[in-house]
Amino acid sequence: MRYFNKLPGYVRSKPGFEWSLFKKLPLAFVIGASIPLAIILAIYFGNQTVSQDQQKVIYQCLGLIFSVWFFVGVAFIGCVIVLIMKGPAYVADPYEIPKENKSLEQYPDL
């Protein structure tokens, strides 16, 4: 028994926008996380003590980093889903429908 039976005559879809986006995701991840990280490191290494306003900037930069990670992750999952959907079609194993038993469909008179 083969687990993955490809549908005969299936035509594979052409790659589209998902591949160009998929290839740009690592760059978006690195740039999107490195800019706020550079600001955080500049604040920490530029001062002996961190003021309250600088601490707010650090927290905002952390929020921005996590947001970038989230959006890149969602785009990655979307690209993977589209790639799977455009992949080859598979046929499930046949399931024979059981024969009908007409006596089960008779209702008593009420």
VEXFIVO-254704 format. One record per atom (N, C-alpha, C): residue number from 1; x, y, z; chain; residue in three letters. Coordinates in Angstrom, 1 decimal, m for minus. Layout:
BEGIN
<NUM; <X; Y; Z>; A; ALA>;
...
***
This chain:
BEGIN
<1; <0.8; m1.2; 0.0>; A; MET>;
<1; <0.0; 0.0; 0.0>; A; MET>;
<1; <0.9; 1.2; 0.0>; A; MET>;
<2; <0.6; 2.1; m0.9>; A; ARG>;
<2; <1.4; 3.4; m1.0>; A; ARG>;
<2; <0.6; 4.4; m0.2>; A; ARG>;
<3; <1.3; 5.2; 0.6>; A; TYR>;
<3; <0.6; 6.2; 1.4>; A; TYR>;
<3; <0.2; 7.4; 0.6>; A; TYR>;
<4; <1.0; 7.8; m0.4>; A; PHE>;
<4; <0.7; 9.0; m1.1>; A; PHE>;
<4; <0.5; 8.7; m2.6>; A; PHE>;
<5; <m0.7; 8.6; m3.0>; A; ASN>;
<5; <m1.0; 8.3; m4.4>; A; ASN>;
<5; <m1.3; 9.6; m5.1>; A; ASN>;
<6; <m0.5; 10.0; m6.0>; A; LYS>;
<6; <m0.7; 11.3; m6.7>; A; LYS>;
<6; <m1.8; 11.1; m7.7>; A; LYS>;
<7; <m2.6; 12.2; m7.8>; A; LEU>;
<7; <m3.7; 12.2; m8.8>; A; LEU>;
<7; <m3.2; 12.2; m10.2>; A; LEU>;
<8; <m3.6; 11.3; m11.0>; A; PRO>;
<8; <m3.1; 11.2; m12.4>; A; PRO>;
<8; <m3.6; 12.4; m13.2>; A; PRO>;
<9; <m2.7; 12.9; m14.0>; A; GLY>;
<9; <m3.0; 14.1; m14.9>; A; GLY>;
<9; <m3.0; 15.4; m14.2>; A; GLY>;
<10; <m2.6; 15.5; m13.0>; A; TYR>;
<10; <m2.5; 16.7; m12.2>; A; TYR>;
<10; <m1.5; 17.6; m12.8>; A; TYR>;
<11; <m1.8; 18.9; m13.0>; A; VAL>;
<11; <m0.9; 19.9; m13.5>; A; VAL>;
<11; <m0.5; 20.8; m12.4>; A; VAL>;
<12; <0.8; 20.9; m12.1>; A; ARG>;
<12; <1.3; 21.6; m11.0>; A; ARG>;
<12; <1.2; 23.1; m11.3>; A; ARG>;
<13; <0.8; 23.9; m10.3>; A; SER>;
<13; <0.6; 25.4; m10.5>; A; SER>;
<13; <2.0; 26.0; m10.6>; A; SER>;
<14; <2.1; 27.1; m11.3>; A; LYS>;
<14; <3.3; 27.9; m11.4>; A; LYS>;
<14; <3.6; 28.6; m10.1>; A; LYS>;
<15; <4.9; 28.7; m9.7>; A; PRO>;
<15; <5.2; 29.5; m8.5>; A; PRO>;
<15; <4.8; 31.0; m8.7>; A; PRO>;
<16; <4.4; 31.6; m7.6>; A; GLY>;
<16; <3.9; 33.0; m7.7>; A; GLY>;
<16; <4.6; 33.9; m6.7>; A; GLY>;
<17; <3.8; 34.8; m6.1>; A; PHE>;
<17; <4.3; 35.8; m5.2>; A; PHE>;
<17; <4.8; 35.1; m3.9>; A; PHE>;
<18; <4.3; 33.9; m3.6>; A; GLU>;
<18; <4.7; 33.3; m2.3>; A; GLU>;
<18; <6.2; 33.0; m2.3>; A; GLU>;
<19; <6.8; 32.6; m3.4>; A; TRP>;
<19; <8.2; 32.3; m3.4>; A; TRP>;
<19; <9.0; 33.6; m3.3>; A; TRP>;
<20; <8.7; 34.7; m4.0>; A; SER>;
<20; <9.4; 35.9; m3.8>; A; SER>;
<20; <9.3; 36.4; m2.4>; A; SER>;
<21; <8.2; 36.3; m1.8>; A; LEU>;
<21; <8.0; 36.7; m0.4>; A; LEU>;
<21; <8.8; 35.8; 0.6>; A; LEU>;
<22; <8.7; 34.5; 0.3>; A; PHE>;
<22; <9.4; 33.5; 1.1>; A; PHE>;
<22; <10.9; 33.7; 1.1>; A; PHE>;
<23; <11.5; 34.1; 0.0>; A; LYS>;
<23; <12.9; 34.4; m0.1>; A; LYS>;
<23; <13.3; 35.7; 0.6>; A; LYS>;
<24; <12.4; 36.6; 0.8>; A; LYS>;
<24; <12.7; 37.9; 1.4>; A; LYS>;
<24; <12.4; 37.9; 2.9>; A; LYS>;
<25; <11.8; 36.9; 3.4>; A; LEU>;
<25; <11.5; 36.8; 4.9>; A; LEU>;
<25; <12.7; 36.8; 5.8>; A; LEU>;
<26; <13.8; 36.1; 5.5>; A; PRO>;
<26; <15.0; 36.2; 6.4>; A; PRO>;
<26; <15.6; 37.6; 6.5>; A; PRO>;
<27; <15.6; 38.3; 5.3>; A; LEU>;
<27; <16.1; 39.7; 5.3>; A; LEU>;
<27; <15.2; 40.6; 6.1>; A; LEU>;
<28; <13.9; 40.4; 6.0>; A; ALA>;
<28; <12.9; 41.2; 6.8>; A; ALA>;
<28; <13.0; 40.9; 8.2>; A; ALA>;
<29; <13.3; 39.7; 8.6>; A; PHE>;
<29; <13.5; 39.3; 10.0>; A; PHE>;
<29; <14.7; 39.9; 10.6>; A; PHE>;
<30; <15.8; 39.9; 9.9>; A; VAL>;
<30; <17.1; 40.4; 10.4>; A; VAL>;
<30; <17.0; 42.0; 10.5>; A; VAL>;
<31; <16.6; 42.6; 9.4>; A; ILE>;
<31; <16.5; 44.1; 9.4>; A; ILE>;
<31; <15.5; 44.6; 10.4>; A; ILE>;
<32; <14.3; 43.9; 10.4>; A; GLY>;
<32; <13.3; 44.4; 11.4>; A; GLY>;
<32; <13.6; 44.2; 12.8>; A; GLY>;
<33; <14.5; 43.2; 13.1>; A; ALA>;
<33; <14.9; 43.0; 14.5>; A; ALA>;
<33; <16.2; 43.8; 14.9>; A; ALA>;
<34; <17.0; 44.0; 13.9>; A; SER>;
<34; <18.3; 44.6; 14.2>; A; SER>;
<34; <18.2; 46.1; 14.5>; A; SER>;
<35; <17.3; 46.8; 13.8>; A; ILE>;
<35; <17.2; 48.3; 14.0>; A; ILE>;
<35; <16.8; 48.6; 15.5>; A; ILE>;
<36; <15.7; 48.0; 16.0>; A; PRO>;
<36; <15.4; 48.3; 17.4>; A; PRO>;
<36; <16.4; 47.7; 18.4>; A; PRO>;
<37; <17.0; 46.6; 18.0>; A; LEU>;
<37; <18.1; 46.1; 18.9>; A; LEU>;
<37; <19.3; 47.0; 18.9>; A; LEU>;
<38; <19.6; 47.7; 17.8>; A; ALA>;
<38; <20.7; 48.6; 17.9>; A; ALA>;
<38; <20.4; 49.8; 18.8>; A; ALA>;
<39; <19.1; 50.2; 18.8>; A; ILE>;
<39; <18.7; 51.3; 19.7>; A; ILE>;
<39; <18.8; 50.9; 21.1>; A; ILE>;
<40; <18.4; 49.7; 21.4>; A; ILE>;
<40; <18.5; 49.2; 22.8>; A; ILE>;
<40; <19.9; 49.1; 23.2>; A; ILE>;
<41; <20.8; 48.6; 22.4>; A; LEU>;
<41; <22.2; 48.4; 22.8>; A; LEU>;
<41; <22.9; 49.8; 22.9>; A; LEU>;
<42; <22.5; 50.8; 22.1>; A; ALA>;
<42; <23.1; 52.1; 22.2>; A; ALA>;
<42; <22.7; 52.7; 23.5>; A; ALA>;
<43; <21.5; 52.5; 24.0>; A; ILE>;
<43; <21.0; 53.1; 25.3>; A; ILE>;
<43; <21.8; 52.4; 26.4>; A; ILE>;
<44; <21.9; 51.1; 26.4>; A; TYR>;
<44; <22.5; 50.4; 27.5>; A; TYR>;
<44; <24.0; 50.6; 27.6>; A; TYR>;
<45; <24.7; 50.6; 26.4>; A; PHE>;
<45; <26.1; 50.8; 26.5>; A; PHE>;
<45; <26.6; 52.3; 26.5>; A; PHE>;
<46; <25.6; 53.2; 26.2>; A; GLY>;
<46; <26.0; 54.6; 26.2>; A; GLY>;
<46; <25.8; 55.3; 27.5>; A; GLY>;
<47; <25.2; 54.7; 28.4>; A; ASN>;
<47; <24.9; 55.3; 29.7>; A; ASN>;
<47; <25.2; 54.4; 30.9>; A; ASN>;
<48; <25.6; 55.0; 32.0>; A; GLN>;
<48; <25.8; 54.2; 33.2>; A; GLN>;
<48; <24.5; 53.9; 33.9>; A; GLN>;
<49; <23.6; 54.9; 33.9>; A; THR>;
<49; <22.3; 54.6; 34.4>; A; THR>;
<49; <21.2; 54.9; 33.4>; A; THR>;
<50; <20.2; 54.1; 33.4>; A; VAL>;
<50; <19.1; 54.3; 32.4>; A; VAL>;
<50; <18.0; 55.0; 33.0>; A; VAL>;
<51; <17.6; 56.1; 32.4>; A; SER>;
<51; <16.5; 57.0; 32.9>; A; SER>;
<51; <15.2; 56.3; 32.6>; A; SER>;
<52; <14.1; 56.9; 33.2>; A; GLN>;
<52; <12.8; 56.3; 33.0>; A; GLN>;
<52; <12.3; 56.5; 31.5>; A; GLN>;
<53; <12.7; 57.6; 30.9>; A; ASP>;
<53; <12.3; 57.8; 29.5>; A; ASP>;
<53; <13.1; 56.8; 28.6>; A; ASP>;
<54; <14.3; 56.6; 28.9>; A; GLN>;
<54; <15.1; 55.6; 28.1>; A; GLN>;
<54; <14.5; 54.2; 28.3>; A; GLN>;
<55; <14.1; 53.9; 29.5>; A; GLN>;
<55; <13.5; 52.6; 29.8>; A; GLN>;
<55; <12.2; 52.4; 28.9>; A; GLN>;
<56; <11.4; 53.5; 28.8>; A; LYS>;
<56; <10.2; 53.4; 27.9>; A; LYS>;
<56; <10.6; 53.1; 26.5>; A; LYS>;
<57; <11.6; 53.8; 26.0>; A; VAL>;
<57; <12.1; 53.5; 24.6>; A; VAL>;
<57; <12.5; 52.1; 24.5>; A; VAL>;
<58; <13.2; 51.5; 25.5>; A; ILE>;
<58; <13.7; 50.1; 25.4>; A; ILE>;
<58; <12.5; 49.2; 25.3>; A; ILE>;
<59; <11.5; 49.5; 26.1>; A; TYR>;
<59; <10.3; 48.6; 26.1>; A; TYR>;
<59; <9.5; 48.7; 24.8>; A; TYR>;
<60; <9.5; 49.9; 24.2>; A; GLN>;
<60; <8.8; 50.1; 22.9>; A; GLN>;
<60; <9.6; 49.3; 21.8>; A; GLN>;
<61; <10.9; 49.4; 21.9>; A; CYS>;
<61; <11.8; 48.7; 20.9>; A; CYS>;
<61; <11.6; 47.1; 21.1>; A; CYS>;
<62; <11.4; 46.7; 22.3>; A; LEU>;
<62; <11.2; 45.2; 22.5>; A; LEU>;
<62; <9.8; 44.8; 21.9>; A; LEU>;
<63; <8.8; 45.7; 22.1>; A; GLY>;
<63; <7.5; 45.4; 21.5>; A; GLY>;
<63; <7.6; 45.4; 20.0>; A; GLY>;
<64; <8.4; 46.3; 19.4>; A; LEU>;
<64; <8.6; 46.3; 18.0>; A; LEU>;
<64; <9.3; 45.1; 17.5>; A; LEU>;
<65; <10.3; 44.6; 18.2>; A; ILE>;
<65; <11.0; 43.4; 17.8>; A; ILE>;
<65; <10.0; 42.2; 17.9>; A; ILE>;
<66; <9.3; 42.1; 18.9>; A; PHE>;
<66; <8.3; 40.9; 19.0>; A; PHE>;
<66; <7.2; 41.1; 17.9>; A; PHE>;
<67; <6.8; 42.3; 17.6>; A; SER>;
<67; <5.8; 42.4; 16.5>; A; SER>;
<67; <6.4; 42.0; 15.2>; A; SER>;
<68; <7.6; 42.4; 14.9>; A; VAL>;
<68; <8.3; 42.0; 13.6>; A; VAL>;
<68; <8.4; 40.5; 13.6>; A; VAL>;
<69; <8.8; 39.9; 14.7>; A; TRP>;
<69; <8.9; 38.4; 14.7>; A; TRP>;
<69; <7.5; 37.8; 14.4>; A; TRP>;
<70; <6.5; 38.3; 15.0>; A; PHE>;
<70; <5.1; 37.8; 14.8>; A; PHE>;
<70; <4.7; 37.9; 13.4>; A; PHE>;
<71; <4.9; 39.1; 12.8>; A; PHE>;
<71; <4.4; 39.3; 11.4>; A; PHE>;
<71; <5.2; 38.5; 10.4>; A; PHE>;
<72; <6.5; 38.3; 10.6>; A; VAL>;
<72; <7.3; 37.5; 9.8>; A; VAL>;
<72; <6.9; 36.0; 9.9>; A; VAL>;
<73; <6.6; 35.6; 11.1>; A; GLY>;
<73; <6.2; 34.2; 11.4>; A; GLY>;
<73; <4.8; 33.9; 10.7>; A; GLY>;
<74; <3.9; 34.9; 10.7>; A; VAL>;
<74; <2.6; 34.7; 10.1>; A; VAL>;
<74; <2.8; 34.7; 8.6>; A; VAL>;
<75; <3.6; 35.5; 8.0>; A; ALA>;
<75; <3.9; 35.5; 6.6>; A; ALA>;
<75; <4.6; 34.2; 6.2>; A; ALA>;
<76; <5.5; 33.6; 7.0>; A; PHE>;
<76; <6.1; 32.4; 6.7>; A; PHE>;
<76; <5.1; 31.2; 6.7>; A; PHE>;
<77; <4.2; 31.2; 7.7>; A; ILE>;
<77; <3.2; 30.2; 7.7>; A; ILE>;
<77; <2.2; 30.3; 6.5>; A; ILE>;
<78; <1.9; 31.5; 6.1>; A; GLY>;
<78; <1.0; 31.7; 5.0>; A; GLY>;
<78; <1.7; 31.2; 3.7>; A; GLY>;
<79; <3.0; 31.5; 3.5>; A; CYS>;
<79; <3.7; 31.0; 2.4>; A; CYS>;
<79; <3.8; 29.5; 2.3>; A; CYS>;
<80; <4.0; 28.9; 3.5>; A; VAL>;
<80; <4.1; 27.4; 3.5>; A; VAL>;
<80; <2.7; 26.8; 3.2>; A; VAL>;
<81; <1.6; 27.4; 3.6>; A; ILE>;
<81; <0.3; 26.9; 3.3>; A; ILE>;
<81; <0.0; 27.0; 1.8>; A; ILE>;
<82; <0.4; 28.1; 1.2>; A; VAL>;
<82; <0.2; 28.3; m0.2>; A; VAL>;
<82; <1.1; 27.3; m1.0>; A; VAL>;
<83; <2.3; 27.1; m0.6>; A; LEU>;
<83; <3.2; 26.1; m1.2>; A; LEU>;
<83; <2.6; 24.7; m1.2>; A; LEU>;
<84; <2.0; 24.3; 0.0>; A; ILE>;
<84; <1.4; 23.0; 0.1>; A; ILE>;
<84; <0.2; 22.9; m0.8>; A; ILE>;
<85; <m0.6; 24.0; m0.8>; A; MET>;
<85; <m1.8; 24.0; m1.6>; A; MET>;
<85; <m1.5; 23.9; m3.1>; A; MET>;
<86; <m0.4; 24.5; m3.6>; A; LYS>;
<86; <0.0; 24.4; m5.0>; A; LYS>;
<86; <0.8; 23.2; m5.3>; A; LYS>;
<87; <1.1; 22.4; m4.3>; A; GLY>;
<87; <1.8; 21.1; m4.6>; A; GLY>;
<87; <1.0; 20.1; m5.3>; A; GLY>;
<88; <1.6; 18.9; m5.5>; A; PRO>;
<88; <0.8; 17.9; m6.2>; A; PRO>;
<88; <m0.4; 17.4; m5.4>; A; PRO>;
<89; <m1.4; 17.1; m6.2>; A; ALA>;
<89; <m2.7; 16.6; m5.6>; A; ALA>;
<89; <m2.6; 15.1; m5.3>; A; ALA>;
<90; <m3.1; 14.7; m4.2>; A; TYR>;
<90; <m3.1; 13.3; m3.8>; A; TYR>;
<90; <m4.5; 12.7; m3.8>; A; TYR>;
<91; <m4.6; 11.4; m4.0>; A; VAL>;
<91; <m5.9; 10.7; m4.0>; A; VAL>;
<91; <m5.9; 9.9; m2.7>; A; VAL>;
<92; <m7.0; 9.9; m2.0>; A; ALA>;
<92; <m7.2; 9.1; m0.8>; A; ALA>;
<92; <m7.5; 7.7; m1.3>; A; ALA>;
<93; <m7.4; 6.8; m0.3>; A; ASP>;
<93; <m7.7; 5.4; m0.6>; A; ASP>;
<93; <m9.3; 5.3; m0.8>; A; ASP>;
<94; <m9.7; 4.4; m1.7>; A; PRO>;
<94; <m11.1; 4.3; m2.0>; A; PRO>;
<94; <m11.9; 3.8; m0.7>; A; PRO>;
<95; <m13.1; 4.3; m0.5>; A; TYR>;
<95; <m13.9; 3.8; 0.6>; A; TYR>;
<95; <m15.2; 3.4; m0.1>; A; TYR>;
<96; <m15.5; 2.1; 0.1>; A; GLU>;
<96; <m16.7; 1.5; m0.5>; A; GLU>;
<96; <m17.9; 1.9; 0.4>; A; GLU>;
<97; <m18.9; 2.4; m0.2>; A; ILE>;
<97; <m20.1; 2.7; 0.5>; A; ILE>;
<97; <m20.9; 1.4; 0.8>; A; ILE>;
<98; <m21.3; 1.3; 2.1>; A; PRO>;
<98; <m22.0; 0.0; 2.4>; A; PRO>;
<98; <m23.4; 0.0; 1.7>; A; PRO>;
<99; <m23.9; m1.2; 1.5>; A; LYS>;
<99; <m25.2; m1.3; 0.8>; A; LYS>;
<99; <m26.3; m0.9; 1.7>; A; LYS>;
<100; <m27.3; m0.3; 1.1>; A; GLU>;
<100; <m28.4; 0.2; 1.9>; A; GLU>;
<100; <m29.3; m0.9; 2.4>; A; GLU>;
<101; <m29.8; m0.7; 3.6>; A; ASN>;
<101; <m30.8; m1.7; 4.2>; A; ASN>;
<101; <m32.1; m0.9; 4.3>; A; ASN>;
<102; <m33.0; m1.2; 3.4>; A; LYS>;
<102; <m34.3; m0.5; 3.3>; A; LYS>;
<102; <m35.2; m0.7; 4.5>; A; LYS>;
<103; <m35.0; m1.9; 5.1>; A; SER>;
<103; <m35.9; m2.2; 6.3>; A; SER>;
<103; <m35.6; m1.2; 7.4>; A; SER>;
<104; <m34.4; m0.6; 7.5>; A; LEU>;
<104; <m34.1; 0.3; 8.6>; A; LEU>;
<104; <m34.8; 1.7; 8.4>; A; LEU>;
<105; <m35.3; 1.9; 7.1>; A; GLU>;
<105; <m35.9; 3.2; 6.9>; A; GLU>;
<105; <m37.4; 3.2; 7.1>; A; GLU>;
<106; <m38.0; 2.1; 7.5>; A; GLN>;
<106; <m39.5; 2.1; 7.6>; A; GLN>;
<106; <m39.8; 2.6; 9.0>; A; GLN>;
<107; <m40.7; 3.5; 9.0>; A; TYR>;
<107; <m41.2; 4.2; 10.2>; A; TYR>;
<107; <m42.5; 3.6; 10.7>; A; TYR>;
<108; <m42.7; 3.4; 12.0>; A; PRO>;
<108; <m44.0; 2.9; 12.4>; A; PRO>;
<108; <m45.1; 4.0; 12.2>; A; PRO>;
<109; <m46.3; 3.5; 12.0>; A; ASP>;
<109; <m47.4; 4.5; 11.9>; A; ASP>;
<109; <m47.7; 5.0; 13.3>; A; ASP>;
<110; <m47.8; 6.3; 13.3>; A; LEU>;
<110; <m48.2; 7.0; 14.6>; A; LEU>;
<110; <m49.6; 7.4; 14.7>; A; LEU>;
***
